[in-house]
Amino acid sequence: MTEPGVDEPTRQRWVLGRRSISRPDEIAYYLACAPLGATVADLVRVAGCRWKIEECFQSAKDECGLDQYEVRRHVGWHRHITLAMLIHAFLAVMAVQEREKGVSRPTHPTSWTSPQPKSVVCWLLNPATVLHAATTC
């Protein structure tokens, strides 16, 4: 691929295939456009990050209401997304702090926040810790 005003290509196109370990007959393909210096290892690392990002968004949808906004205006949508992702980051920090403290009995948030089923990536937090942190902020 060449950029406008440049005669030599600056990027290359790749097709990356990923075989499932549990089902070897399944192959997922990725189309990629990368700088000329990119290696296969770089592409594999970036493609692998996709799952972490998808888990993060799924968790934010399930636990923080990321998908619960009916878009009426662009500004309101941005505010909602920003607040939901801020809450998601707060929960991540709280979960790490509890793990570092060695909390023995974490409580799953579905027992005190919502009757809806949640994803596998739910936070394991002690409600008293979350409420205390929210009141001290």
N, CA, C and O atoms as CSV, one atom per row, in Angstrom:
chain,resi,resn,atom,element,x,y,z
A,1,MET,N,N,0.853,-1.180,0.000
A,1,MET,CA,C,0.000,0.000,0.000
A,1,MET,C,C,0.893,1.236,0.000
A,1,MET,O,O,1.921,1.283,0.676
A,2,THR,N,N,0.487,2.203,-0.753
A,2,THR,CA,C,1.226,3.462,-0.742
A,2,THR,C,C,0.320,4.556,-0.217
A,2,THR,O,O,-0.899,4.524,-0.390
A,3,GLU,N,N,0.944,5.516,0.424
A,3,GLU,CA,C,0.202,6.664,0.923
A,3,GLU,C,C,0.184,7.729,-0.150
A,3,GLU,O,O,1.073,7.759,-1.002
A,4,PRO,N,N,-0.820,8.616,-0.130
A,4,PRO,CA,C,-0.884,9.667,-1.142
A,4,PRO,C,C,0.387,10.518,-1.123
A,4,PRO,O,O,0.840,10.953,-0.064
A,5,GLY,N,N,0.955,10.747,-2.309
A,5,GLY,CA,C,2.152,11.566,-2.423
A,5,GLY,C,C,3.442,10.807,-2.165
A,5,GLY,O,O,4.519,11.401,-2.211
A,6,VAL,N,N,3.362,9.499,-1.892
A,6,VAL,CA,C,4.548,8.682,-1.636
A,6,VAL,C,C,4.593,7.585,-2.691
A,6,VAL,O,O,3.605,6.886,-2.918
A,7,ASP,N,N,5.763,7.439,-3.342
A,7,ASP,CA,C,5.884,6.464,-4.422
A,7,ASP,C,C,6.106,5.034,-3.942
A,7,ASP,O,O,5.659,4.084,-4.584
A,8,GLU,N,N,6.795,4.881,-2.813
A,8,GLU,CA,C,7.100,3.541,-2.330
A,8,GLU,C,C,6.092,3.123,-1.262
A,8,GLU,O,O,5.613,3.960,-0.497
A,9,PRO,N,N,5.771,1.836,-1.208
A,9,PRO,CA,C,4.811,1.374,-0.198
A,9,PRO,C,C,5.356,1.546,1.219
A,9,PRO,O,O,6.550,1.376,1.465
A,10,THR,N,N,4.463,1.884,2.138
A,10,THR,CA,C,4.840,2.030,3.549
A,10,THR,C,C,4.193,0.958,4.419
A,10,THR,O,O,4.560,0.788,5.582
A,11,ARG,N,N,3.248,0.249,3.861
A,11,ARG,CA,C,2.536,-0.794,4.601
A,11,ARG,C,C,2.406,-2.033,3.730
A,11,ARG,O,O,2.518,-1.976,2.506
A,12,GLN,N,N,2.167,-3.152,4.400
A,12,GLN,CA,C,1.917,-4.394,3.673
A,12,GLN,C,C,0.672,-5.067,4.217
A,12,GLN,O,O,0.300,-4.871,5.374
A,13,ARG,N,N,0.042,-5.848,3.386
A,13,ARG,CA,C,-1.177,-6.558,3.799
A,13,ARG,C,C,-0.810,-7.985,4.166
A,13,ARG,O,O,0.047,-8.613,3.544
A,14,TRP,N,N,-1.490,-8.478,5.197
A,14,TRP,CA,C,-1.251,-9.821,5.692
A,14,TRP,C,C,-2.576,-10.557,5.842
A,14,TRP,O,O,-3.622,-9.951,6.074
A,15,VAL,N,N,-2.506,-11.872,5.706
A,15,VAL,CA,C,-3.607,-12.750,6.102
A,15,VAL,C,C,-3.031,-13.639,7.187
A,15,VAL,O,O,-2.060,-14.363,6.969
A,16,LEU,N,N,-3.635,-13.575,8.343
A,16,LEU,CA,C,-3.153,-14.324,9.498
A,16,LEU,C,C,-4.195,-15.374,9.845
A,16,LEU,O,O,-5.374,-15.051,9.987
A,17,GLY,N,N,-3.776,-16.627,9.983
A,17,GLY,CA,C,-4.688,-17.706,10.346
A,17,GLY,C,C,-4.388,-18.197,11.746
A,17,GLY,O,O,-3.226,-18.333,12.130
A,18,ARG,N,N,-5.455,-18.466,12.522
A,18,ARG,CA,C,-5.300,-18.973,13.891
A,18,ARG,C,C,-6.098,-20.259,14.027
A,18,ARG,O,O,-7.306,-20.285,13.794
A,19,ARG,N,N,-5.403,-21.326,14.408
A,19,ARG,CA,C,-6.057,-22.627,14.571
A,19,ARG,C,C,-6.453,-22.818,16.022
A,19,ARG,O,O,-5.687,-22.503,16.932
A,20,SER,N,N,-7.651,-23.333,16.232
A,20,SER,CA,C,-8.141,-23.605,17.575
A,20,SER,C,C,-7.424,-24.823,18.149
A,20,SER,O,O,-7.268,-25.836,17.468
A,21,ILE,N,N,-6.991,-24.722,19.402
A,21,ILE,CA,C,-6.317,-25.851,20.050
A,21,ILE,C,C,-7.314,-26.951,20.371
A,21,ILE,O,O,-7.024,-28.132,20.181
A,22,SER,N,N,-8.500,-26.565,20.861
A,22,SER,CA,C,-9.499,-27.569,21.234
A,22,SER,C,C,-10.190,-28.183,20.015
A,22,SER,O,O,-10.599,-29.343,20.053
A,23,ARG,N,N,-10.320,-27.411,18.941
A,23,ARG,CA,C,-10.928,-27.923,17.703
A,23,ARG,C,C,-10.014,-27.579,16.521
A,23,ARG,O,O,-10.197,-26.541,15.885
A,24,PRO,N,N,-9.037,-28.435,16.224
A,24,PRO,CA,C,-8.027,-28.130,15.206
A,24,PRO,C,C,-8.585,-27.897,13.804
A,24,PRO,O,O,-7.907,-27.317,12.955
A,25,ASP,N,N,-9.813,-28.344,13.558
A,25,ASP,CA,C,-10.389,-28.123,12.222
A,25,ASP,C,C,-10.939,-26.699,12.065
A,25,ASP,O,O,-11.286,-26.292,10.956
A,26,GLU,N,N,-11.021,-25.942,13.162
A,26,GLU,CA,C,-11.483,-24.555,13.098
A,26,GLU,C,C,-10.301,-23.610,12.918
A,26,GLU,O,O,-9.340,-23.643,13.686
A,27,ILE,N,N,-10.386,-22.775,11.900
A,27,ILE,CA,C,-9.339,-21.782,11.659
A,27,ILE,C,C,-10.006,-20.419,11.521
A,27,ILE,O,O,-10.949,-20.251,10.748
A,28,ALA,N,N,-9.507,-19.455,12.276
A,28,ALA,CA,C,-9.994,-18.077,12.183
A,28,ALA,C,C,-8.967,-17.278,11.392
A,28,ALA,O,O,-7.762,-17.428,11.592
A,29,TYR,N,N,-9.456,-16.425,10.491
A,29,TYR,CA,C,-8.557,-15.640,9.652
A,29,TYR,C,C,-8.684,-14.163,9.988
A,29,TYR,O,O,-9.775,-13.665,10.265
A,30,TYR,N,N,-7.560,-13.475,9.960
A,30,TYR,CA,C,-7.509,-12.035,10.193
A,30,TYR,C,C,-6.878,-11.377,8.980
A,30,TYR,O,O,-5.868,-11.856,8.465
A,31,LEU,N,N,-7.462,-10.294,8.525
A,31,LEU,CA,C,-6.832,-9.457,7.514
A,31,LEU,C,C,-6.160,-8.313,8.250
A,31,LEU,O,O,-6.779,-7.660,9.091
A,32,ALA,N,N,-4.894,-8.069,7.937
A,32,ALA,CA,C,-4.147,-7.036,8.638
A,32,ALA,C,C,-3.403,-6.155,7.648
A,32,ALA,O,O,-2.989,-6.600,6.578
A,33,CYS,N,N,-3.249,-4.920,8.026
A,33,CYS,CA,C,-2.453,-3.963,7.267
A,33,CYS,C,C,-1.431,-3.405,8.264
A,33,CYS,O,O,-1.793,-2.717,9.218
A,34,ALA,N,N,-0.159,-3.708,8.030
A,34,ALA,CA,C,0.880,-3.367,9.003
A,34,ALA,C,C,2.036,-2.637,8.330
A,34,ALA,O,O,2.213,-2.734,7.116
A,35,PRO,N,N,2.820,-1.908,9.115
A,35,PRO,CA,C,4.013,-1.257,8.563
A,35,PRO,C,C,4.967,-2.293,7.971
A,35,PRO,O,O,4.921,-3.465,8.344
A,36,LEU,N,N,5.813,-1.871,7.067
A,36,LEU,CA,C,6.730,-2.793,6.396
A,36,LEU,C,C,7.624,-3.549,7.371
A,36,LEU,O,O,7.961,-4.704,7.113
A,37,GLY,N,N,8.008,-2.947,8.461
A,37,GLY,CA,C,8.910,-3.590,9.413
A,37,GLY,C,C,8.239,-4.573,10.357
A,37,GLY,O,O,8.924,-5.193,11.170
A,38,ALA,N,N,6.927,-4.739,10.277
A,38,ALA,CA,C,6.209,-5.616,11.203
A,38,ALA,C,C,6.563,-7.075,10.940
A,38,ALA,O,O,6.722,-7.501,9.796
A,39,THR,N,N,6.679,-7.822,12.022
A,39,THR,CA,C,6.974,-9.255,11.910
A,39,THR,C,C,5.699,-10.056,12.200
A,39,THR,O,O,4.690,-9.517,12.655
A,40,VAL,N,N,5.783,-11.346,11.922
A,40,VAL,CA,C,4.653,-12.226,12.224
A,40,VAL,C,C,4.384,-12.224,13.729
A,40,VAL,O,O,3.228,-12.261,14.148
A,41,ALA,N,N,5.430,-12.182,14.536
A,41,ALA,CA,C,5.263,-12.148,15.999
A,41,ALA,C,C,4.504,-10.892,16.432
A,41,ALA,O,O,3.674,-10.947,17.339
A,42,ASP,N,N,4.791,-9.755,15.779
A,42,ASP,CA,C,4.065,-8.517,16.091
A,42,ASP,C,C,2.578,-8.674,15.774
A,42,ASP,O,O,1.723,-8.273,16.564
A,43,LEU,N,N,2.280,-9.257,14.622
A,43,LEU,CA,C,0.881,-9.439,14.229
A,43,LEU,C,C,0.153,-10.393,15.161
A,43,LEU,O,O,-1.003,-10.158,15.512
A,44,VAL,N,N,0.816,-11.460,15.560
A,44,VAL,CA,C,0.209,-12.431,16.467
A,44,VAL,C,C,-0.077,-11.782,17.819
A,44,VAL,O,O,-1.140,-12.000,18.400
A,45,ARG,N,N,0.867,-10.985,18.322
A,45,ARG,CA,C,0.674,-10.301,19.603
A,45,ARG,C,C,-0.517,-9.351,19.539
A,45,ARG,O,O,-1.338,-9.323,20.456
A,46,VAL,N,N,-0.616,-8.581,18.472
A,46,VAL,CA,C,-1.719,-7.630,18.337
A,46,VAL,C,C,-3.051,-8.361,18.164
A,46,VAL,O,O,-4.058,-7.954,18.744
A,47,ALA,N,N,-3.065,-9.424,17.379
A,47,ALA,CA,C,-4.298,-10.189,17.199
A,47,ALA,C,C,-4.736,-10.831,18.519
A,47,ALA,O,O,-5.932,-10.930,18.791
A,48,GLY,N,N,-3.781,-11.265,19.333
A,48,GLY,CA,C,-4.101,-11.857,20.635
A,48,GLY,C,C,-4.691,-10.853,21.600
A,48,GLY,O,O,-5.449,-11.231,22.493
A,49,CYS,N,N,-4.362,-9.579,21.441
A,49,CYS,CA,C,-4.920,-8.534,22.313
A,49,CYS,C,C,-6.414,-8.354,22.098
A,49,CYS,O,O,-7.111,-7.816,22.959
A,50,ARG,N,N,-6.898,-8.798,20.968
A,50,ARG,CA,C,-8.321,-8.647,20.656
A,50,ARG,C,C,-9.202,-9.280,21.735
A,50,ARG,O,O,-10.231,-8.714,22.103
A,51,TRP,N,N,-8.809,-10.436,22.236
A,51,TRP,CA,C,-9.640,-11.132,23.220
A,51,TRP,C,C,-9.688,-10.385,24.538
A,51,TRP,O,O,-10.734,-10.340,25.185
A,52,LYS,N,N,-8.571,-9.797,24.945
A,52,LYS,CA,C,-8.552,-9.015,26.174
A,52,LYS,C,C,-9.485,-7.816,26.055
A,52,LYS,O,O,-10.209,-7.481,26.993
A,53,ILE,N,N,-9.457,-7.185,24.906
A,53,ILE,CA,C,-10.309,-6.019,24.671
A,53,ILE,C,C,-11.779,-6.429,24.662
A,53,ILE,O,O,-12.615,-5.746,25.254
A,54,GLU,N,N,-12.099,-7.533,24.000
A,54,GLU,CA,C,-13.491,-8.003,23.970
A,54,GLU,C,C,-13.981,-8.381,25.363
A,54,GLU,O,O,-15.129,-8.101,25.707
A,55,GLU,N,N,-13.124,-9.019,26.177
A,55,GLU,CA,C,-13.513,-9.351,27.550
A,55,GLU,C,C,-13.752,-8.095,28.368
A,55,GLU,O,O,-14.666,-8.041,29.190
A,56,CYS,N,N,-12.923,-7.087,28.137
A,56,CYS,CA,C,-13.072,-5.825,28.859
A,56,CYS,C,C,-14.414,-5.181,28.516
A,56,CYS,O,O,-15.138,-4.746,29.412
A,57,PHE,N,N,-14.750,-5.115,27.229
A,57,PHE,CA,C,-16.023,-4.517,26.833
A,57,PHE,C,C,-17.210,-5.343,27.331
A,57,PHE,O,O,-18.219,-4.780,27.754
A,58,GLN,N,N,-17.097,-6.673,27.283
A,58,GLN,CA,C,-18.187,-7.514,27.769
A,58,GLN,C,C,-18.406,-7.304,29.259
A,58,GLN,O,O,-19.544,-7.223,29.723
A,59,SER,N,N,-17.313,-7.217,30.003
A,59,SER,CA,C,-17.419,-6.968,31.434
A,59,SER,C,C,-18.047,-5.602,31.702
A,59,SER,O,O,-18.891,-5.470,32.589
A,60,ALA,N,N,-17.643,-4.591,30.943
A,60,ALA,CA,C,-18.212,-3.246,31.115
A,60,ALA,C,C,-19.697,-3.236,30.757
A,60,ALA,O,O,-20.473,-2.506,31.373
A,61,LYS,N,N,-20.099,-4.031,29.775
A,61,LYS,CA,C,-21.521,-4.127,29.436
A,61,LYS,C,C,-22.299,-4.799,30.556
A,61,LYS,O,O,-23.364,-4.327,30.954
A,62,ASP,N,N,-21.760,-5.904,31.062
A,62,ASP,CA,C,-22.469,-6.677,32.078
A,62,ASP,C,C,-22.521,-5.971,33.427
A,62,ASP,O,O,-23.573,-5.938,34.065
A,63,GLU,N,N,-21.409,-5.412,33.866
A,63,GLU,CA,C,-21.307,-4.902,35.217
A,63,GLU,C,C,-21.518,-3.399,35.359
A,63,GLU,O,O,-21.877,-2.923,36.436
A,64,CYS,N,N,-21.299,-2.650,34.286
A,64,CYS,CA,C,-21.314,-1.185,34.416
A,64,CYS,C,C,-22.351,-0.512,33.527
A,64,CYS,O,O,-22.416,0.717,33.490
A,65,GLY,N,N,-23.148,-1.271,32.821
A,65,GLY,CA,C,-24.205,-0.682,31.999
A,65,GLY,C,C,-23.723,0.012,30.745
A,65,GLY,O,O,-24.372,0.943,30.270
A,66,LEU,N,N,-22.594,-0.421,30.196
A,66,LEU,CA,C,-22.059,0.214,28.995
A,66,LEU,C,C,-23.058,0.172,27.841
A,66,LEU,O,O,-23.107,1.098,27.031
A,67,ASP,N,N,-23.845,-0.883,27.760
A,67,ASP,CA,C,-24.790,-1.028,26.646
A,67,ASP,C,C,-26.220,-0.627,27.011
A,67,ASP,O,O,-27.142,-0.938,26.257
A,68,GLN,N,N,-26.434,0.045,28.128
A,68,GLN,CA,C,-27.778,0.367,28.590
A,68,GLN,C,C,-28.250,1.772,28.227
A,68,GLN,O,O,-29.218,2.262,28.808
A,69,TYR,N,N,-27.601,2.410,27.304
A,69,TYR,CA,C,-27.976,3.777,26.959
A,69,TYR,C,C,-28.653,3.799,25.601
A,69,TYR,O,O,-28.138,3.233,24.638
A,70,GLU,N,N,-29.800,4.447,25.521
A,70,GLU,CA,C,-30.475,4.643,24.247
A,70,GLU,C,C,-29.995,5.982,23.694
A,70,GLU,O,O,-30.300,7.043,24.240
A,71,VAL,N,N,-29.254,5.912,22.621
A,71,VAL,CA,C,-28.597,7.101,22.085
A,71,VAL,C,C,-29.627,8.082,21.534
A,71,VAL,O,O,-30.411,7.756,20.643
A,72,ARG,N,N,-29.601,9.283,22.087
A,72,ARG,CA,C,-30.441,10.364,21.577
A,72,ARG,C,C,-29.578,11.497,21.039
A,72,ARG,O,O,-29.896,12.125,20.029
A,73,ARG,N,N,-28.481,11.738,21.742
A,73,ARG,CA,C,-27.553,12.782,21.311
A,73,ARG,C,C,-26.128,12.264,21.464
A,73,ARG,O,O,-25.829,11.440,22.329
A,74,HIS,N,N,-25.279,12.766,20.611
A,74,HIS,CA,C,-23.884,12.336,20.604
A,74,HIS,C,C,-23.179,12.700,21.915
A,74,HIS,O,O,-22.410,11.897,22.444
A,75,VAL,N,N,-23.428,13.879,22.431
A,75,VAL,CA,C,-22.784,14.329,23.670
A,75,VAL,C,C,-23.195,13.437,24.843
A,75,VAL,O,O,-22.352,13.046,25.650
A,76,GLY,N,N,-24.472,13.118,24.938
A,76,GLY,CA,C,-24.944,12.253,26.013
A,76,GLY,C,C,-24.357,10.858,25.926
A,76,GLY,O,O,-24.028,10.248,26.944
A,77,TRP,N,N,-24.228,10.355,24.705
A,77,TRP,CA,C,-23.640,9.033,24.503
A,77,TRP,C,C,-22.193,9.035,24.991
A,77,TRP,O,O,-21.767,8.098,25.665
A,78,HIS,N,N,-21.435,10.077,24.658
A,78,HIS,CA,C,-20.040,10.172,25.104
A,78,HIS,C,C,-19.949,10.243,26.627
A,78,HIS,O,O,-19.065,9.633,27.228
A,79,ARG,N,N,-20.844,10.973,27.237
A,79,ARG,CA,C,-20.839,11.069,28.703
A,79,ARG,C,C,-21.121,9.709,29.336
A,79,ARG,O,O,-20.460,9.316,30.297
A,80,HIS,N,N,-22.100,8.999,28.795
A,80,HIS,CA,C,-22.451,7.688,29.328
A,80,HIS,C,C,-21.293,6.706,29.174
A,80,HIS,O,O,-20.955,5.999,30.124
A,81,ILE,N,N,-20.686,6.654,27.998
A,81,ILE,CA,C,-19.568,5.745,27.747
A,81,ILE,C,C,-18.406,6.072,28.681
A,81,ILE,O,O,-17.789,5.173,29.252
A,82,THR,N,N,-18.112,7.364,28.833
A,82,THR,CA,C,-17.010,7.782,29.697
A,82,THR,C,C,-17.264,7.372,31.144
A,82,THR,O,O,-16.367,6.853,31.809
A,83,LEU,N,N,-18.470,7.600,31.630
A,83,LEU,CA,C,-18.798,7.239,33.005
A,83,LEU,C,C,-18.745,5.721,33.208
A,83,LEU,O,O,-18.213,5.251,34.214
A,84,ALA,N,N,-19.291,4.954,32.265
A,84,ALA,CA,C,-19.283,3.493,32.387
A,84,ALA,C,C,-17.853,2.955,32.387
A,84,ALA,O,O,-17.542,2.042,33.152
A,85,MET,N,N,-16.986,3.500,31.549
A,85,MET,CA,C,-15.606,3.023,31.510
A,85,MET,C,C,-14.838,3.475,32.752
A,85,MET,O,O,-13.938,2.769,33.209
A,86,LEU,N,N,-15.178,4.634,33.299
A,86,LEU,CA,C,-14.564,5.089,34.548
A,86,LEU,C,C,-14.944,4.153,35.695
A,86,LEU,O,O,-14.098,3.790,36.512
A,87,ILE,N,N,-16.199,3.772,35.751
A,87,ILE,CA,C,-16.662,2.817,36.768
A,87,ILE,C,C,-15.943,1.484,36.588
A,87,ILE,O,O,-15.526,0.862,37.565
A,88,HIS,N,N,-15.799,1.052,35.348
A,88,HIS,CA,C,-15.106,-0.203,35.054
A,88,HIS,C,C,-13.660,-0.148,35.547
A,88,HIS,O,O,-13.173,-1.110,36.141
A,89,ALA,N,N,-12.981,0.958,35.308
A,89,ALA,CA,C,-11.598,1.113,35.783
A,89,ALA,C,C,-11.556,1.110,37.316
A,89,ALA,O,O,-10.666,0.502,37.910
A,90,PHE,N,N,-12.515,1.787,37.953
A,90,PHE,CA,C,-12.594,1.813,39.412
A,90,PHE,C,C,-12.743,0.403,39.968
A,90,PHE,O,O,-12.061,0.039,40.926
A,91,LEU,N,N,-13.624,-0.389,39.377
A,91,LEU,CA,C,-13.825,-1.761,39.834
A,91,LEU,C,C,-12.569,-2.602,39.643
A,91,LEU,O,O,-12.248,-3.441,40.485
A,92,ALA,N,N,-11.860,-2.382,38.546
A,92,ALA,CA,C,-10.622,-3.126,38.301
A,92,ALA,C,C,-9.586,-2.809,39.376
A,92,ALA,O,O,-8.929,-3.712,39.893
A,93,VAL,N,N,-9.440,-1.543,39.707
A,93,VAL,CA,C,-8.483,-1.139,40.741
A,93,VAL,C,C,-8.892,-1.721,42.088
A,93,VAL,O,O,-8.047,-2.233,42.823
A,94,MET,N,N,-10.174,-1.647,42.417
A,94,MET,CA,C,-10.643,-2.196,43.694
A,94,MET,C,C,-10.392,-3.702,43.777
A,94,MET,O,O,-9.993,-4.206,44.827
A,95,ALA,N,N,-10.622,-4.424,42.674
A,95,ALA,CA,C,-10.410,-5.875,42.668
A,95,ALA,C,C,-8.936,-6.201,42.882
A,95,ALA,O,O,-8.610,-7.132,43.618
A,96,VAL,N,N,-8.054,-5.453,42.255
A,96,VAL,CA,C,-6.617,-5.687,42.437
A,96,VAL,C,C,-6.205,-5.390,43.871
A,96,VAL,O,O,-5.440,-6.151,44.464
A,97,GLN,N,N,-6.703,-4.294,44.437
A,97,GLN,CA,C,-6.361,-3.951,45.824
A,97,GLN,C,C,-6.838,-5.023,46.793
A,97,GLN,O,O,-6.133,-5.348,47.748
A,98,GLU,N,N,-8.014,-5.571,46.564
A,98,GLU,CA,C,-8.512,-6.628,47.445
A,98,GLU,C,C,-7.674,-7.892,47.323
A,98,GLU,O,O,-7.386,-8.550,48.323
A,99,ARG,N,N,-7.279,-8.234,46.084
A,99,ARG,CA,C,-6.430,-9.409,45.902
A,99,ARG,C,C,-5.092,-9.224,46.599
A,99,ARG,O,O,-4.567,-10.163,47.198
A,100,GLU,N,N,-4.537,-8.021,46.524
A,100,GLU,CA,C,-3.256,-7.757,47.176
A,100,GLU,C,C,-3.377,-7.827,48.698
A,100,GLU,O,O,-2.434,-8.239,49.374
A,101,LYS,N,N,-4.528,-7.430,49.240
A,101,LYS,CA,C,-4.749,-7.498,50.687
A,101,LYS,C,C,-5.016,-8.924,51.147
A,101,LYS,O,O,-4.911,-9.231,52.335
A,102,GLY,N,N,-5.363,-9.798,50.199
A,102,GLY,CA,C,-5.645,-11.181,50.540
A,102,GLY,C,C,-7.029,-11.377,51.101
A,102,GLY,O,O,-7.207,-12.167,52.028
A,103,VAL,N,N,-8.025,-10.680,50.566
A,103,VAL,CA,C,-9.397,-10.828,51.037
A,103,VAL,C,C,-9.820,-12.272,50.818
A,103,VAL,O,O,-9.746,-12.791,49.705
A,104,SER,N,N,-10.263,-12.911,51.890
A,104,SER,CA,C,-10.556,-14.339,51.824
A,104,SER,C,C,-11.941,-14.654,51.281
A,104,SER,O,O,-12.133,-15.703,50.665
A,105,ARG,N,N,-12.913,-13.767,51.496
A,105,ARG,CA,C,-14.268,-14.059,51.056
A,105,ARG,C,C,-14.799,-12.946,50.159
A,105,ARG,O,O,-15.603,-12.129,50.608
A,106,PRO,N,N,-14.360,-12.897,48.891
A,106,PRO,CA,C,-14.930,-11.892,48.002
A,106,PRO,C,C,-16.379,-12.238,47.686
A,106,PRO,O,O,-16.752,-13.411,47.642
A,107,THR,N,N,-17.173,-11.233,47.472
A,107,THR,CA,C,-18.580,-11.425,47.168
A,107,THR,C,C,-18.827,-11.060,45.717
A,107,THR,O,O,-18.405,-10.005,45.246
A,108,HIS,N,N,-19.503,-11.931,45.031
A,108,HIS,CA,C,-19.831,-11.677,43.632
A,108,HIS,C,C,-20.873,-10.573,43.562
A,108,HIS,O,O,-21.876,-10.650,44.272
A,109,PRO,N,N,-20.676,-9.537,42.728
A,109,PRO,CA,C,-21.583,-8.400,42.729
A,109,PRO,C,C,-23.015,-8.725,42.337
A,109,PRO,O,O,-23.919,-7.955,42.662
A,110,THR,N,N,-23.258,-9.849,41.643
A,110,THR,CA,C,-24.632,-10.147,41.259
A,110,THR,C,C,-25.507,-10.418,42.468
A,110,THR,O,O,-26.732,-10.349,42.366
A,111,SER,N,N,-24.900,-10.728,43.622
A,111,SER,CA,C,-25.712,-11.004,44.806
A,111,SER,C,C,-26.265,-9.732,45.432
A,111,SER,O,O,-27.142,-9.807,46.292
A,112,TRP,N,N,-25.774,-8.562,45.020
A,112,TRP,CA,C,-26.248,-7.330,45.639
A,112,TRP,C,C,-26.521,-6.213,44.657
A,112,TRP,O,O,-26.927,-5.127,45.072
A,113,THR,N,N,-26.313,-6.439,43.367
A,113,THR,CA,C,-26.549,-5.354,42.413
A,113,THR,C,C,-27.654,-5.645,41.417
A,113,THR,O,O,-28.468,-4.769,41.123
A,114,SER,N,N,-27.696,-6.844,40.900
A,114,SER,CA,C,-28.631,-7.099,39.819
A,114,SER,C,C,-28.991,-8.582,39.769
A,114,SER,O,O,-28.134,-9.440,39.981
A,115,PRO,N,N,-30.259,-8.881,39.488
A,115,PRO,CA,C,-30.648,-10.291,39.368
A,115,PRO,C,C,-30.276,-10.886,38.015
A,115,PRO,O,O,-30.406,-12.097,37.831
A,116,GLN,N,N,-29.814,-10.066,37.050
A,116,GLN,CA,C,-29.501,-10.572,35.719
A,116,GLN,C,C,-28.224,-11.398,35.733
A,116,GLN,O,O,-27.308,-11.113,36.504
A,117,PRO,N,N,-28.156,-12.450,34.862
A,117,PRO,CA,C,-26.930,-13.248,34.792
A,117,PRO,C,C,-25.801,-12.396,34.229
A,117,PRO,O,O,-26.015,-11.569,33.343
A,118,LYS,N,N,-24.598,-12.607,34.753
A,118,LYS,CA,C,-23.437,-11.828,34.337
A,118,LYS,C,C,-22.451,-12.708,33.591
A,118,LYS,O,O,-22.592,-13.931,33.569
A,119,SER,N,N,-21.467,-12.095,32.987
A,119,SER,CA,C,-20.468,-12.840,32.234
A,119,SER,C,C,-19.491,-13.532,33.165
A,119,SER,O,O,-19.527,-13.335,34.380
A,120,VAL,N,N,-18.626,-14.335,32.594
A,120,VAL,CA,C,-17.618,-15.061,33.342
A,120,VAL,C,C,-16.554,-14.112,33.884
A,120,VAL,O,O,-15.819,-14.470,34.804
A,121,VAL,N,N,-16.463,-12.895,33.320
A,121,VAL,CA,C,-15.397,-11.958,33.667
A,121,VAL,C,C,-15.837,-11.002,34.768
A,121,VAL,O,O,-15.275,-9.913,34.883
A,122,CYS,N,N,-16.819,-11.371,35.577
A,122,CYS,CA,C,-17.345,-10.486,36.614
A,122,CYS,C,C,-16.289,-10.160,37.656
A,122,CYS,O,O,-15.328,-10.906,37.846
A,123,TRP,N,N,-16.481,-9.040,38.323
A,123,TRP,CA,C,-15.576,-8.616,39.393
A,123,TRP,C,C,-15.899,-9.405,40.645
A,123,TRP,O,O,-17.051,-9.753,40.906
A,124,LEU,N,N,-14.870,-9.676,41.405
A,124,LEU,CA,C,-15.045,-10.322,42.699
A,124,LEU,C,C,-14.655,-9.307,43.757
A,124,LEU,O,O,-13.478,-9.164,44.088
A,125,LEU,N,N,-15.638,-8.608,44.283
A,125,LEU,CA,C,-15.391,-7.542,45.240
A,125,LEU,C,C,-16.201,-7.747,46.501
A,125,LEU,O,O,-17.269,-8.357,46.481
A,126,ASN,N,N,-15.687,-7.239,47.578
A,126,ASN,CA,C,-16.409,-7.210,48.831
A,126,ASN,C,C,-17.263,-5.936,48.821
A,126,ASN,O,O,-16.697,-4.845,48.760
A,127,PRO,N,N,-18.590,-6.024,48.877
A,127,PRO,CA,C,-19.443,-4.834,48.790
A,127,PRO,C,C,-19.105,-3.771,49.820
A,127,PRO,O,O,-19.206,-2.581,49.521
A,128,ALA,N,N,-18.705,-4.162,51.030
A,128,ALA,CA,C,-18.380,-3.179,52.062
A,128,ALA,C,C,-17.180,-2.336,51.647
A,128,ALA,O,O,-17.139,-1.136,51.922
A,129,THR,N,N,-16.206,-2.953,50.987
A,129,THR,CA,C,-15.024,-2.217,50.535
A,129,THR,C,C,-15.397,-1.215,49.453
A,129,THR,O,O,-14.916,-0.082,49.464
A,130,VAL,N,N,-16.248,-1.623,48.523
A,130,VAL,CA,C,-16.665,-0.733,47.441
A,130,VAL,C,C,-17.446,0.440,47.993
A,130,VAL,O,O,-17.214,1.583,47.601
A,131,LEU,N,N,-18.374,0.165,48.901
A,131,LEU,CA,C,-19.173,1.248,49.475
A,131,LEU,C,C,-18.305,2.200,50.291
A,131,LEU,O,O,-18.509,3.413,50.245
A,132,HIS,N,N,-17.352,1.671,51.028
A,132,HIS,CA,C,-16.449,2.525,51.805
A,132,HIS,C,C,-15.612,3.413,50.884
A,132,HIS,O,O,-15.435,4.601,51.157
A,133,ALA,N,N,-15.095,2.837,49.790
A,133,ALA,CA,C,-14.286,3.611,48.844
A,133,ALA,C,C,-15.131,4.671,48.162
A,133,ALA,O,O,-14.647,5.774,47.906
A,134,ALA,N,N,-16.385,4.361,47.862
A,134,ALA,CA,C,-17.257,5.331,47.187
A,134,ALA,C,C,-17.592,6.502,48.109
A,134,ALA,O,O,-17.744,7.630,47.641
A,135,THR,N,N,-17.707,6.253,49.390
A,135,THR,CA,C,-18.049,7.332,50.303
A,135,THR,C,C,-16.852,8.193,50.683
A,135,THR,O,O,-17.021,9.330,51.122
A,136,THR,N,N,-15.631,7.654,50.516
A,136,THR,CA,C,-14.441,8.424,50.856
A,136,THR,C,C,-13.882,9.209,49.684
A,136,THR,O,O,-12.961,10.007,49.855
A,137,CYS,N,N,-14.418,8.997,48.520
A,137,CYS,CA,C,-13.914,9.714,47.331
A,137,CYS,C,C,-14.378,11.152,47.317
A,137,CYS,O,O,-14.049,11.898,46.394
